């Protein structure tokens, strides 16, 4: 694990810096929260602690802002050649009234659970809740691909979270190259520019969140470039239900089945099906830092979910000693009472937003909220 915590502590007012330095668990610090008029708070994996009984003043916020410098269009700033991130909360007038000072760490060995998948050359999508370690995993994957596998890797770093702030990338990404994004809304353009100008074998991208970025990702994958990225959502089901990002897993369309096929499936005649190959071959759901669920074939998983079937999952865990264990979660299928009985209702049924179902059926999207 490598990080320069002191550089982040130096940004804080003196009395808060001293309080943290005297804390025995300072090395595990996750972030410091400074909200105007509230007590300053330090957050650790085990919980939060107040750093002072005195509320945060405008002078405290101003001191940190002066030390940090300019915030970008996404209200984020960083410290040169570190992975730390400072994010601002503004009031209606645009004044900063809150700061989140998050500790950035490069942790080596985090991808031991999926290193075999990374080496296959297939595109991998990482999913999980905020704070579970998606960006840390991306950083490590980029380094392994560039240094250990000698691939030409380009990182699209929209908020300088993967390779750190400043013009010189953090050593944690190894020989991988980094392209910065001037404004978040231009991320899809930089993705295409990377492929056209720099001949990468691998593109690494954090937080695919818009339709244009999903389209750019598909364009990159179709050119034979390996993609490693993250997207908004905890599970693969979230992407299927998301009209903006469903294209990452192949998109969905409404299909009318013949009588015989509908009878064979035990379903209605009008069903939703995947309409194209997924952009990503493999999906990894990061449940916890030491437990990841692998969908070895995104196409198969999506097909199963759309038909109301629970897919077979691969669960990978890692022990404190670094030992990786792989188990399969096989869905329980109840036995039929008799061979002639009607098919039972699916164990797992996906409900889709009305707008997504209408789009899949080819209907004109509504302009007003449903």
PyMOL commands that set and color helices and strands:
alter all, ss='L'
color gray80, all
select helices_A, chain A and resi 5-9+14-21+26-28+58-68+112-118+134-148+171-173+184-198+211-222+236-241+246-249+259-265+298-306+354-360
alter helices_A, ss='H'
color red, helices_A
select strands_A, chain A and resi 29-35+39-44+47-55+76-78+85-90+96-102+124-127+153-157+177-180+202-208+226-231+252-256+270-274+282-288+291-295+313-318+324-329
alter strands_A, ss='S'
color yellow, strands_A
deselect
rebuild
show_as cartoon
